[in-house]
Amino acid sequence: MTINELMLIVFLINLPFGYIRSNSTKFSRKWIMAIHIPVPFVFLLRMISGLNWTVIPLLILSDIAGQFAGGKLKRPGSMNPIEKA
C-alpha cells in the first residue's frame, strides 16, 4: 500500500466521524469519541501497510482533513437557516 492510498483511506474513515462530531456539543462524550475512535484503525492500517513512523505527520493531516470535511457535509435537501429566508 502506498502513502497516497493510505492517506486516502484515513481521510475516508474520518468523514463520518467528522460529521458526527460536527453535530454534537463540543467536549461532550460523543464529540470526544468521534475524534478518538478512528485512531486505532489508522494505527492498524499503518502497521499493516508496512510503512514506518515517518508517515505519521501525513496521516495526522489526513485525519484532520477528513474530520473537517466530514463536518462540512450536509444531508441532501437540508439548507442553512440563512438560505431558507
Contacts in CASP RR format, 6 or more apart in sequence:
PFRMAT RR
TARGET T0000
AUTHOR 0000-0000-0000
METHOD contacts of the structure
MODEL  1
MTINELMLIVFLINLPFGYIRSNSTKFSRKWIMAIHIPVPFVFLLRMISG
LNWTVIPLLILSDIAGQFAGGKLKRPGSMNPIEKA
1 45 0 8 1.000
1 48 0 8 1.000
1 49 0 8 1.000
1 50 0 8 1.000
1 51 0 8 1.000
3 51 0 8 1.000
3 55 0 8 1.000
3 58 0 8 1.000
6 45 0 8 1.000
6 46 0 8 1.000
6 49 0 8 1.000
6 51 0 8 1.000
6 55 0 8 1.000
6 59 0 8 1.000
7 58 0 8 1.000
7 59 0 8 1.000
7 61 0 8 1.000
7 62 0 8 1.000
8 62 0 8 1.000
9 45 0 8 1.000
10 38 0 8 1.000
10 42 0 8 1.000
10 45 0 8 1.000
10 59 0 8 1.000
10 62 0 8 1.000
10 63 0 8 1.000
10 66 0 8 1.000
11 62 0 8 1.000
11 63 0 8 1.000
11 65 0 8 1.000
11 66 0 8 1.000
11 69 0 8 1.000
12 66 0 8 1.000
13 38 0 8 1.000
13 41 0 8 1.000
13 42 0 8 1.000
14 38 0 8 1.000
14 62 0 8 1.000
14 63 0 8 1.000
14 65 0 8 1.000
14 66 0 8 1.000
14 67 0 8 1.000
14 70 0 8 1.000
15 66 0 8 1.000
15 69 0 8 1.000
15 70 0 8 1.000
15 73 0 8 1.000
16 70 0 8 1.000
17 34 0 8 1.000
17 35 0 8 1.000
17 37 0 8 1.000
17 38 0 8 1.000
17 67 0 8 1.000
17 70 0 8 1.000
18 34 0 8 1.000
18 66 0 8 1.000
18 67 0 8 1.000
18 68 0 8 1.000
18 69 0 8 1.000
18 70 0 8 1.000
18 71 0 8 1.000
19 70 0 8 1.000
19 71 0 8 1.000
19 73 0 8 1.000
20 30 0 8 1.000
20 34 0 8 1.000
21 30 0 8 1.000
21 31 0 8 1.000
21 34 0 8 1.000
21 35 0 8 1.000
21 67 0 8 1.000
21 71 0 8 1.000
22 70 0 8 1.000
22 71 0 8 1.000
22 72 0 8 1.000
24 30 0 8 1.000
24 31 0 8 1.000
24 34 0 8 1.000
25 31 0 8 1.000
35 67 0 8 1.000
38 63 0 8 1.000
39 63 0 8 1.000
42 59 0 8 1.000
42 63 0 8 1.000
46 55 0 8 1.000
46 56 0 8 1.000
46 59 0 8 1.000
END
